[in-house]
Amino acid sequence: MVVIALLAVAYLIGCTRVPITNRRQVNLVGENQMIGMSLQAYSDFLSQNQVLPETDSRTQMVRRIGSNIQKSVDKYLADSGQIKRVEGFQWEFNVVNDPSVNAWCMPGGKVVVYTGILPVTQDEQSLAVVMGHEIAHAVARHGNERMSQGLLVSAAGATIGAVMSESPQLARDIFLQSYGIGSTLGMLSYSRTHESEADKLGLVFMAIAGYDPRASIGFWERMSASGGAAPPELLSTHPSDETRINSLKEFMPEALKFYKPAAN
């Protein structure tokens, strides 16, 4: 009952709306704090993994796409009066030599793409699908939302501020758990709602950047074909491939409103 009461109070005082979907969310942790924890976790990760040099063509591709999507995010948020969503972001795009089919973006715009996902993306359009989706998680502040939920459960009646200041290790552990750090970084513990929402935001961001959002269908079909025996949807935080593809097709007309092919 205490947790339910805390959730109710938190909903009233910490409620914001996600861009594009307009869904209500609760973010109780200051975004500056999230970015601060992100910087440390990101630095630790890079020091423990093989980062490709900036001269590598794969790094150049990721940074080119990242820069384009960053500009599209800024444009959309500025046009909709929500540019504060990315206040304090210091965008950075890196590639690590790792066979995992994975990519992620942390608060503050820290993006990592794993080499293992490149054979599945195959081209820049599909890589823009992946990067748009991961960047959307950060713009939508899904990590903050997950951490806020974790803090409320762990606070046991204490204030969020008290947990953050008096139990920094607990706060850090919850932050890392919110991003799946500690086992396989990037296997984010986002809900199916977050995943579906990031799909929609990602389509809009990539479309504004001049990438064809229809490339998302082929990419997720390839992901489905390469995934082997996937767990049942009800046992996974991610939407099933079939559900995801159908949702993308349903949202596609809206995303295409933003699409203007980039000039060659």
Residue pairs with C-beta under 8 A, 6 or more apart in sequence:
2 156
2 157
3 152
3 153
6 152
6 155
6 157
7 26
7 152
10 26
10 28
10 148
10 152
11 24
11 26
14 26
14 27
14 28
14 148
15 24
15 25
15 26
16 24
16 25
16 26
16 27
16 141
17 23
17 24
17 25
18 25
18 140
18 141
18 197
18 201
19 76
19 77
19 80
19 82
19 85
19 139
19 140
19 201
20 76
20 200
20 201
20 204
21 197
21 200
21 201
23 193
23 197
25 140
25 141
25 145
26 145
26 148
26 149
27 141
27 144
27 145
27 148
28 144
28 148
28 151
28 152
28 160
29 144
29 147
29 148
29 151
29 160
29 164
31 87
31 88
31 107
31 141
31 144
32 88
33 164
34 107
34 108
34 141
34 143
34 144
34 147
34 175
35 88
35 89
35 107
35 108
37 107
37 171
37 172
37 175
38 106
38 107
38 108
38 110
39 108
39 110
41 106
41 175
41 176
41 179
41 181
42 92
42 106
42 108
42 110
42 112
45 112
45 181
45 185
46 94
46 96
49 96
49 97
49 98
50 96
50 97
50 98
51 94
51 95
51 96
51 97
52 58
52 59
52 94
52 95
52 96
52 97
52 115
53 59
54 60
54 63
56 95
58 95
58 115
58 118
59 93
59 94
59 95
61 124
61 127
62 93
62 94
62 95
62 111
62 113
62 127
62 131
63 93
64 124
65 124
65 127
65 128
65 131
65 209
65 211
66 91
66 93
66 111
66 131
66 135
67 91
67 93
68 128
68 209
68 210
68 211
68 262
69 128
69 131
69 132
69 135
69 205
69 206
69 209
70 91
70 109
70 135
71 209
72 205
72 206
72 207
72 208
72 209
73 86
73 135
73 139
73 205
74 83
74 86
75 208
76 204
76 205
76 208
77 83
77 85
77 86
77 139
85 139
85 141
86 109
86 139
88 108
89 108
89 109
89 138
90 108
90 109
91 109
91 110
91 111
92 109
92 110
92 111
93 111
93 113
94 111
94 112
94 113
95 112
95 113
95 114
95 115
96 112
96 113
96 114
96 115
97 115
98 114
98 115
98 116
99 114
99 115
99 116
100 114
100 116
100 117
100 184
100 186
101 114
101 116
101 117
101 120
101 223
101 226
102 114
102 116
102 117
102 184
102 186
102 187
103 111
103 112
103 113
103 114
103 117
103 130
103 131
103 134
103 186
104 111
104 112
104 134
104 137
104 179
104 185
104 186
104 188
105 111
105 112
105 131
105 134
105 135
105 137
105 138
106 138
106 143
106 179
107 138
107 141
107 143
107 144
108 138
109 135
109 138
111 131
111 134
111 135
112 185
112 186
113 127
113 130
113 131
114 186
117 127
117 130
118 127
120 126
120 219
120 222
120 223
120 226
121 127
121 129
121 130
121 219
122 222
123 215
124 211
125 211
125 212
125 215
126 215
126 216
126 218
126 219
126 222
128 206
128 209
128 211
128 215
129 202
129 203
129 206
129 211
129 213
129 215
129 216
129 219
129 220
130 219
131 206
132 201
132 202
132 203
132 205
132 206
132 209
132 211
133 198
133 199
133 201
133 202
134 198
134 202
135 202
135 205
136 197
136 198
136 199
136 200
136 201
136 202
136 205
137 143
137 188
137 190
137 194
137 198
139 201
139 205
140 194
140 197
140 198
140 201
142 188
142 190
142 194
142 197
142 198
143 175
143 178
143 179
143 188
145 194
146 178
146 189
146 190
146 191
146 194
147 174
147 175
147 178
148 160
150 174
150 177
150 178
151 160
151 163
151 164
151 171
151 174
152 160
154 163
154 170
154 174
155 162
155 163
163 170
163 171
164 171
175 181
176 182
177 189
178 188
178 189
179 185
179 186
179 188
179 189
180 186
180 187
180 188
180 189
189 237
190 198
190 237
191 237
192 233
192 236
192 237
192 238
192 239
195 237
195 238
195 239
195 244
196 239
196 244
196 247
199 216
199 244
199 247
199 248
199 251
200 251
200 254
200 255
202 216
203 213
203 216
203 248
203 251
203 252
203 255
204 213
204 254
204 255
204 258
206 213
207 213
207 255
207 256
207 257
207 258
207 259
208 258
208 259
209 262
210 259
210 260
210 261
210 262
211 262
212 259
212 261
213 252
213 255
213 256
213 259
214 252
214 256
216 248
217 245
217 248
217 249
220 241
220 244
220 245
220 248
221 241
221 245
223 241
224 230
224 241
224 242
224 245
227 241
230 236
230 240
230 241
232 240
233 239
233 240
233 243
238 244
239 247
